[in-house]
Amino acid sequence: MSATPPAGPTPGPARRLRLAQPRSLQSRQLWAASLGLVAFLALAGFALDRAFLSTAQSGMRERLHSYALAYANSDFARDGSVIPPWDPPDPRFKRPGSGLYAQIVMPQGHWESDSAQGPRLPPAPLLGPREQVFEGPLPLTQISGAPGQVYRYGIGLIDATRADGREIPYTVYVLEDTTALGRQVAAFRSALWINLGGAGVVLLLLQILVLRWSLRPLREVIAELKRVQAGQAAGMSEAHPRELEPLTESINAFIQSERENLERQRNTVADLAHSLKTPLAVLRARLDSGAGEAELREELDTQLRRMNDLVSYQLARAARSGHQLFAAPVEIEPQAEQIVTGLEKVYAARGVLCEFEIDPQARFHGELGDLQELLGNLLENAFKWAKSRVLLTVAEDAAAPGRRPGLRLRVEDDGPGIAEDRIAHVLQRGVRGDERVQGHGIGLAIVQDIVRSYRGELQVGRSAELGGARFEVVLPPGL
């Protein structure tokens, strides 16, 4: 008995919907514009058709009304028969089956124009005085026996000219075949839909040109990105519409970040290889010298500890040098409080206190370790040199709409400060402001490296408020 293979997964509604949707933005826009254009032209054509038909019917009503008034002036004989006007308002009233008919309906009978001889008109009721009707299309039988339709206008009147003083009600009807109106409506509809169709084709072609023109910047971005991928360009250009600037800036920032990360990795590997070369050379020399086992074990232990320290240092240095491009915002005040609490304990004998002026809305958009390094090194440096006061100020810098704000972080102390001609010297790696003060001289260099990795700026000067040194970190607005 053979087993039936399991059926493959059937595509769900969401997958079928995705497959049915066009993948091109231009196709999406063109489909949407075409559907909207067709709907608009259909509604416009329907509205114009209704308006023309209503106008044509209104014109017919006015025309039939004028004919009815002409027959309303008819005279009546003594026996009650109708004496119509000698000259009818239209010659068609004298031609049988012409399509224009007149009727006068009275209580004792009715009168019809010569044109009504032959066709069978619809029944005509007697209307009340001054009552008017316009109706149709109504069925009739033409002179040839074929079915037809007419519009009919009627007005109720009273004859008060009788010598005996009696008033005789009568109704005048004027009927017109629908053929002429139908030809007008058909001609109008033909011209309407031909013109609307032509206008739709022109608008569709214009829409295609507009879409190609409006999507041209996207095609240029794609072409630039392909050149970047092929190594023919270093990054995206700046000549793009405002709506695409965040995209191109993000791409450039990503490219720059990746290049910097790659450069840091290469530098770290090169530095580590260079650092390990000496311990390895020492070990090789000791092995070749024929030293004893105890001496070799001691040398091996020493060099291994040294290599372990070198690896730890280079890894820590690499960790301090990089940061995530789109990191979550970090609240600054809790980190500052934690660092300052420890420093105030260390320098409790000197009675140094730190004050905060931190904007509650200010956030550090980067890695937590970088913020701790910045605050830790700057605050520790300030505590070393301060007499009694340290001031930490944090504020946001304004940014363009849609971009995250910049950050301004300032640490001041009331110590002796730094002479302007020694600022560049003090910021060098391994240099201390005073050899008598304990330290390694790399704290401010680490701060510089971190600030540079965030494309920021470290400004050093004299504090206007406390009189000592002022270190200000300015980080630009982000994407």
NORGI-V615981 format. One line per field, one symbol per residue. ss: DSSP state (h for helix, s for strand, l for the rest). burial: I if it has 16 or more other C-alpha atoms within 10 Angstrom, else O. A space follows every 50 residues. Layout:
ss=???
burial=???
//
This chain:
ss=llllllllllllhhhhhhhhllllhhhhhhhhhhhhhhhhhhhhhhhhhh hhhhhhhhhhhhhhhhhhhhhhllsslllllsslllllllhhhhllllls ssssssllsssslhhhlllslllllllllllsssssssssslllllssss sssssssssllllllllsssssssssshhhhhhhhhhhhhhhhhhhhhhh hhhhhhhhhhhhhhlhhhhhhhhhhhhhhllllllllllllhhhhhhhhh hhhhhhhhhhhhhhhhhhhhhhhhhhhhhhhhhhhhhhhlllhhhhhhhh hhhhhhhhhhhhhhhhhhhhhlllllllssshhhhhhhhhhhhhhhlhhh llssssssllllsssllhhhhhhhhhhhhhhhhhhlllssssssssslll lllllssssssssllllllhhhhhhhllllllllllllllllhhhhhhhh hhhlllssssssllllllsssssssllll
burial=OOOOOOOOOOOOOOOOOOOOOOOOOOOOOIOOIIOOIIOOIOOOIOOOIO OIIOOIIOOIIOOIIOIIOIIIOOOOOOOOOIOIOOOOOOOIIIIIIIII IIIIIIOOOIIIIIIIIOIIIOOOOIIOOOOIOIOIOIOIIIIOOOOIII IIIIIIIIIOOOOOOOOIIIIIIIIIIIOOIOOOIOOIIOOIIOOIIOOI OOOIOOIIOOIOOOOOOIOOIOOIIOOOOOOOOOIIOOOIOOOOOOOIII OIIOIOIOOOIOOIOOOIOOOIOOIIOOIOOOIOOIOOOOOOOOOOOOII OOIIOOIOOIIOOIOOOIOIIIIOIOOOOIIIIOOIOOIIOOIIOOOOOO OIIIOOOIOOOIIIIIIIOIIIIIIIIIIIIIIIIIIOIIIIOIIIOOOO OOOIIIIIIIIIIIIOIIOOOOOOOIIIOOIIIOOOOOOOIIIIIIIIII IOIIOIIIOIIIIOOIOIIIIIIIIIIII
//
